[in-house]
Amino acid sequence: MSYEVLGITVLWTFLFGYLIIASIDFGAGFFSFYSSITGKRHLIHNIIERYLSPVWEVTNVFLVFFFVGIVGFFPDTAYYFGTALLIPGSIAIILLAIRGAYYAFNSYGTRSKPAYMFLYGASGLLIPASLSTVLTISEGGYIEVDSSGKVTFLFEKLFASSYSWTVVLLAIVSVLYISAMFLTYYAARAKDVNAFEVVRKYALAWSAPTILSSLLVFFAISSHNPEHFQRMLDLAWMFVASFICFLVAVYLVWTKKRLGLSFVFVMLQFGFAFYGYGAGHLPYILYPYLTIYDNFTSEPMAIGLISVFVLGLMLLIPSLYLLMRLFLFDANYVQGKRENH
Amino acid sequence: MLLSGYDPVFYSRILTSLTLGFHIIFATIGVGVPLMIALAEWIGIKRDDPHYLLLARRWARGFVITVAVGVVTGTAIGLQLSLLWPSFMRVAGQSIALPLFMETFAFFFEAIFLGIYLYTWDRFKNRMVHFWLLIPVVIGSSGSAFFITIVNAFMNAPVGVTVEGGKIVDISPFGAMLSPAMPTKVTHVLVTAYLTCAFILAAIAAWSLLKGRNHVYYKKALKLTMVSAFVFIIASAMIGDLSGKYLAKYQPEKLAAIEWHFETTAQAPLIFGGILTEDNEIKYGLKIPFALSILAHGNPNAVVIGLNDIPEDEHPPLWIHYLFDSKMAFVAIMTLIAAVFMILLWRNRNKAYTSKWMLRSIIVAAPLAVLTIEHGWIFSEVGRQPWILRGIMRTSEGATVSTHVDTMLILFALLYIVLAITVVRVLIRMFRSNTAEAEMADRLIPGGEDK
């Protein structure tokens, strides 16, 4: 495997990690807010808080990791995406800032305030929408590069494009689906029957829209970027596998059986689709201006980054394991028998 | 708006300084407070003193709120680097991606263990287990300051790269981390962060004592924080001196601009205060003979390079002199306050906790420490203008060409105002609604109700 492919695979994996844990986080924030307007807050509030509080900071790091890493391995991305993304990027930062800060104010402050809940619940749904514009832009057609290398972002074109809106729709719907599927598992572990019933309904309700909007994006690509679509068809088995994983996951939740396994299938469902999409996109990072072979970082820097990455993982994996053991898989904690804040 | 005509370089600079200026307040707290929490918890366990343990616990609770703002503004500046300085990041990605990457690892490490630490206060039989969880937090937070300062040191004094025709052609990833600016910058940043946090926490204790809440808990807090502050201020003064010597050798233009030193001379005097006229005459300044030579080279007869020997289009703005002087004045005041407290503690312990003037001065020291950090960073950053990478890339070449930077500036300014107001309100409410006395009574700590 060349350094370029290795580099992009590592980064793509981090983005996938972010997709899963940020979705759980964003969706949970929204459900927490939604349940308070519908008067079901007392049912699901506890399990959501118990899960989110120790992990919210970690979620953010996955994103930072991705964008620091991509500039390290592919310095030209900073130039193209940096110039093009000033507006959507800044909006995403502001939303992330509001969400992160108000989450902490709300849960570590003395009492929960409806206004704070609204801020972090609502911003959580807009963040995936604004971040997904990066993926949309990478398909090409929304930025213009003139002969001197000056990059112009065609904001109106992005705004008017049906493709970009299908991506936004998919982002929002999948956030709610992934999150509800996870919370169903977590509520079952917490033996919290009331919460379980509520989040299970959310999970089932969002499953059909998820698969429909995935199909929508799939076909939107065919008209927007036929070249990419063709390569995705060559990898059709991955999307079929994704669909099968979806069926298994929903079946398990429907029958209330093996919910841990069900969430593993949710991850596989998105994993197959995400890697299939990514592999089809190669070698382009930004179609058609930038491929992974353009101005890849120098070899010593690539080796340096990869070595640091491996060393870092040796530190992180045991730490993450500890975090999960203490808060995700510790039955007493999950069931609320330990509150040591 | 501010200028006639839209200038993305100007607005990018303003927006970056706004974000950084806001972020460093919380970043400094993020670096220093874990160390103070660790000190308090360690003393608490070693002496089996519940007051110190409660101190650690209450500090940690307030700390999370500031961490949240630090994390989100840190994410903001991380992304803004690429959004506002795309051409610079293209070069930085080639040369200093490694420390940037390591910074994220340190942050990751800290994030994981902070989450664990906060939720496991009474979970372990052996209290030291909980204390050990804090060590990765301290290492992670200081580590991220360490690595990100390495990036900044590289911008001040790039090494480990070969430049040909304005392009970086050959890179040594680890070599680029060992900039000559690195040792002084990194240590100065770390120690002053510890110092600032010691003063901030001391001011909280002093405030309570001044309000007549004279529980021994506050006295212990004041003693711990002020003794730490005294140690850190001596350390930061010594490192500050080394930073001056570094500047003389590697960035003479910055030192000359700070000191309004125009002619290259031996036995150079140090100018304190004063104003600069249009034709570079210094008025009303206090001249301290030989002091600049001593500051620069540790020798009163040493030659110090003046601005006249540096091409005019590479001169930093001369107003940084004012910043440097006010910073040094703040340092002098803080040193005095810390020293007086130490003398009181030694000669007349009771007075150290009761003297109204002492307590008031300690409360003043906290905002002064934060201001010193801001002044220091601004003079250090502005002092390397016109370069974004000294000798390689000018700031104007690094900035984005996007339109709308001005609109983003307004949006971010609003965001920071709202965050600043809420964070202060949340913190005040948090500690007012649950006083230390009430918590001691709750936790059945002896002396909980005693006056």
Interface residues (C-beta under 8 A of the other chain):
Chain A: S53 P54 V55 W56 E57 V58 N60 V61 L63 V64 F65 F67 V68 G69 V71 G72 F73 F74 P75 D76 A78 Y79 Y80 F81 G82 T83 L85 L86 I87 G89 S90 A92 I93 I94 L96 A97 I98 G100 A101 Y102 Y103 A104 F105 Y108 G109 T110 K150 V151 F153 T297 S298 P300 M301 G304 L305 V308 F309 G312 L315 L316 S319 L320 L322 L323 L326 F327 Y333 R338 N340 H341
Chain B: R61 V64 I65 V67 A68 V69 V71 V72 T73 G74 T75 A76 G78 L79 Q80 S82 L83 L84 W85 P86 S87 M89 R90 V91 A92 G93 Q94 S95 A97 L98 L100 F101 M102 E103 T104 F105 F107 F108 F109 A111 I112 F113 L114 G115 I116 L118 Y119 T120 W121 D122 R123 P136 D170 I171 S172 P173 F174 T400 V401 S402 H404 V405 M408 L411 F412 L415 L419 T422 V423 V426 R429 M430 S433 N434
